[in-house]
Every structure is written in C-alpha cells, then in structure tokens.
Amino acid sequence: MHKRTYGTQGPAVFVLHGGPGAAGNMAPVARGLADTFRVIEPYQRGSSDAPLTVARHIADLYDEVSSCDEPRPALVGSSWGAMLALAYAAARPARSGPIVLIGCGTFDHAARERMHVICAERTNEDLRKRLEDLQQEIPDPNQRLGAMGSALLPIYAHDLVTTDLEFESFDARAHHETWNDMLRLQDEGLYPAAFAAITAPVLMLHGALDPHPGRMIQASLTPHIPQLEYHEWPHCGHYPWLEKSTRDDFFHTLCTWLTEYLD
C-alpha cells in the first residue's frame, strides 16, 4: 500500500484521508505538521476481488502502525478518516495515541438526516442539473466520483484559499463498499457503542458551516467517549485547513493539542 511521509523528527502522527476511496487530500495537513512531527499519510486500500470492509481498513492501519517505531502514534483523520481513526482505536486501544477528528462523519440516522436536509437546502437548480448531467457525461465511476466532489464543493466549503483539495485518486467501488459496511455496523449497534473502549484523548475539530452537523455528532459520541473535547469555528466548512478565516488557528490548535498529549 502506498504512503507518503513528511518531517524527520518529533513524535509520529498518522493522517487519514476521507472518502472513503478519495486519497491525497490530507497532504496540506501533513505538510502543516511536518515541522514538529514525523507524519505518515497512508493511502487506504482500494477495491479488488474481495469486498472492502471496515475491518479490512482497521487491519491495514494496524499493519502501518505496527511498522512505526512508536507504539501509540497520534491519529488525525478527516471525514471518513476520522471515523476510521475511531474504529481503529476501539479495536486496538493499546496501539492508539491521541486522536483528532476533523469534520467527522455521522454515526446515527438523526445526524445523517440532518446532513441530507442541509445539503438539499444548499443545492440550487443549477447544481442539481449539473449532478444529473454528470451521470451521462462521465461514464467512468471513479472519474465521476471526483467530478461530483468538485461540483459539491460549494455545499461543503465556505471561503477557501484554494479549490484544489489535492485529491490524487478516486475509487468509487471502494467508496460504496466501505461506506455500506460502516452503515451496516451502525445499524447492528456496533458503532458508536464500541468507542467506549477508546482510552486515548480525543479532539473533535469542526466547522459550524460543515453540512455534517457537528454538535449532533458530538452528542452521539460523548456518551461513549466522555473524554471527547470539541472545538468549532463559526465561519468554516468541511476543510478548516483551507478556510481563509480558520486556516492559521486550525494549525495552531492542532499542533498545540498534539504537542500537549505527545510530549
């Protein structure tokens, strides 16, 4: 599996991309941490003959962590990557250090329904037509997933310094298989209840304008992760490291918190 590394000194930090099936966009976060930490950016497993599962991603991440010279590195995940960080830490609490959840995804039906309502309210007729047209214009599902992400950016972001999110690859099958398995595990009651096994400190960083409803997600996690800390920016969407109003404070908050718990 492909991975990129940044920095040469300091405690180890793994940055986990979202999607699922959308690799590369954690590069700006990794670069922002590289002066203080040794950062590892693993690309998650893509689709193959065997269907992808959350358990497979957890096992892959455990292999990566096991190859690290620190027994409990930090985990910084964005969106789906934040969900993976929690799932991994619940399965391997002894091999997980401090956890940062950036724009974390949803863990219950109420939060997902609220997210769908927010997205619908922000979708005008032009965007709706554009999304419909993509189904015909781009037959390749991987390319179409990337194009849909670009088209939906105004719904997820507020005022970015750049619209280049640095995604390197898209895997639509990996996206659907992984997400469907996560929904199955939630419906069966495994998540978020299993997160009670997490012993590491956890910080949730969220934009108030992110369509993922941060306060609802926090409320669903706190009963199982009482040590969860929550930090929210008012004029910020799903990518706080790229928002003009929050970029500097995002990196300051992230680095300060990681340094406190990794020293």
Order of alpha helices (4+ residues) and beta strands (2+ residues): beta-beta-beta-alpha-beta-alpha-beta-alpha-beta-alpha-alpha-alpha-alpha-beta-alpha-beta-alpha-beta-alpha
